[in-house]
Amino acid sequence: MGRRWFATIAIAGALVAGLVGLLFQPVEEARASDAKRFPGTLCRANTISQQGDLVYNMPAGAVANNYDSAYRHVICPVMSDLSHATSWGQDIWLHDNNNNPNYYIYCYLYEQDPLGGSFHQSNWVATNSTSTYTGKVKLSTSLSSYFTDGVYYWYCALPPDDSPLGKSAVMQYFLSED
Amino acid sequence: MKSRTVWVPVASVALGLIAAIALLRGSCIGKSEQRADARASSLKRDIRELQRSQKRLQADRLRVVLASQQSMSGMSGKNDARESQVPSSSRGSRLRRVSPQERLLEIVGNLERYMSDEAKDGVWARTREQEFEKAFKEESLQAVELVQVTCRTTICRVTVDFGNLRKKRSSATEIGRLAVFKGTELFFHAGDQTAMRGEYYVARRGQTLPAPPPL
């Protein structure tokens, strides 16, 4: 009985050692890639005169239009790590709280030339303009990288505050690059 | 007798572990060597490829710069777009590094070649050109004027005069967000920093702009 027990332990020990070795085997080097999530509070007004109409952290981590009569426009910087990324994916989470079908959130993604004069603009993405209330929405777009050392940012138009339903906001945004 | 019964299995455990570790190490070292060899030959291939493409790249870059300069000065260069595409030898090269200025010339040169090479969808092109003409007449754009609009099949070039430089800097993105541009991907080229004009390259709705030369 005792001999069997020791033999079993011996085989199990060898198997465990083998398995541990397999688990710690070096794997193929992963391709350089990166993904980041940013809070809406990083956004700021597109024009300084509108900065006072924005409210931050209501809801938490978001930037919202606190003005009840007109759109307010924000720009949201996207921080990229890979200067030579070949593919990009960008999402933005929004909270469309305006009940008027004529108001909806729309956004563009931009790539800006480091020289300052030229830019690359994505197709626009928008919350559903046919419905009265869209609520929380994720919009996605992408831009193939054009410039050497270009920078990216979102531009979004936030509808007026439609209290008591609530304020329309950029909640967060996300970048993946490969 | 009892002590022998105990030590034999213990020794076999130890031997089993030693054998497993030795096998594992051998396997790891073997794999590492294989990977190193593969990496070395891959690097050698890359170096050979880079050397081969170096001369072609220099010639291509010169051609791109010349084509871009021609297009910016109003001369519609009828270069063969296929010939002037960035050479395939540069694809996948991770070492290519061009300055922002050179890159801009490449992008514009690439778009201009694409336009000159693309066939014209007469119906769509005329309709779209009229849409731009109408939009620039109707929109309140102050001193900003539409100079020229040319459409092909999947792309249009819209040349705008901003009246003055300050206007150009502040209005270029705002104009890009006019209703007539909605649903399109676009690229704006400011051109010469002293010029009042700028060009929008606008993709057809549902299409994307041609891919830029790879970096």
Contacts between the chains, C-beta under 8 A, distances in Angstrom:
chain1	res1	chain2	res2	distance
A	2	B	5	6.6
A	3	B	5	6.3
A	3	B	9	6.8
A	6	B	6	7.4
A	6	B	8	7.7
A	6	B	9	2.9
A	6	B	10	7.1
A	6	B	12	7.9
A	6	B	13	7.7
A	7	B	9	5.8
A	7	B	12	7.3
A	9	B	9	6.8
A	9	B	13	6.2
A	10	B	9	5.3
A	10	B	12	4.3
A	10	B	13	4.2
A	10	B	16	5.4
A	11	B	16	7.1
A	13	B	13	4.7
A	13	B	16	5.8
A	13	B	17	5.8
A	14	B	13	7.5
A	14	B	16	3.3
A	14	B	17	6.3
A	14	B	19	7.0
A	14	B	20	5.1
A	17	B	16	7.3
A	17	B	17	4.9
A	17	B	20	3.9
A	17	B	21	6.3
A	17	B	24	7.7
A	18	B	20	4.7
A	18	B	23	7.6
A	18	B	24	7.0
A	21	B	20	6.5
A	21	B	21	7.0
A	21	B	23	7.9
A	21	B	24	3.5
A	21	B	27	7.9
A	21	B	28	7.9
A	22	B	24	7.8
A	25	B	24	8.0
A	25	B	27	7.7
A	25	B	28	6.4
A	25	B	31	7.6
A	26	B	28	6.7
A	26	B	31	7.3
A	26	B	32	6.9
A	28	B	35	7.9
A	84	B	94	6.9
A	84	B	215	5.2
A	86	B	214	7.6
A	108	B	177	6.8
A	110	B	173	7.4
A	113	B	100	6.7
A	113	B	104	6.4
A	114	B	100	4.8
A	115	B	100	5.4
A	115	B	101	6.9
A	115	B	104	6.7
A	116	B	190	8.0
A	117	B	169	8.0
A	117	B	189	7.6
A	117	B	190	2.9
A	117	B	191	7.7
A	117	B	193	6.4
A	117	B	198	7.8
A	118	B	104	6.2
A	118	B	107	8.0
A	118	B	187	7.3
A	118	B	188	5.7
A	118	B	189	4.9
A	118	B	190	5.2
A	119	B	172	7.2
A	119	B	173	6.5
A	119	B	176	7.7
A	119	B	187	7.6
A	119	B	188	5.2
A	120	B	185	7.9
A	120	B	186	7.7
A	120	B	187	5.0
A	120	B	188	7.8
A	121	B	173	7.5
A	121	B	176	5.2
A	121	B	177	8.0
A	121	B	185	6.9
A	121	B	186	4.9
A	121	B	187	7.5
A	121	B	188	7.2
A	122	B	185	6.0
A	123	B	183	6.1
A	123	B	184	6.1
A	123	B	185	5.1
A	124	B	177	7.7
A	124	B	182	5.6
A	124	B	183	6.8
A	143	B	185	7.6
A	144	B	208	7.7
A	144	B	211	5.8
A	144	B	212	6.7
A	145	B	212	7.6
A	145	B	215	7.1
A	146	B	103	7.9
A	146	B	107	5.6
A	146	B	187	6.9
A	146	B	212	4.9
A	147	B	100	6.5
A	147	B	103	5.9
A	147	B	104	7.3
A	147	B	107	7.5
A	148	B	97	7.6
A	148	B	98	5.8
A	148	B	99	6.6
A	148	B	100	4.8
A	148	B	102	7.7
A	148	B	103	4.0
A	148	B	215	6.8
A	149	B	100	5.8
A	155	B	173	7.6
A	155	B	177	7.8
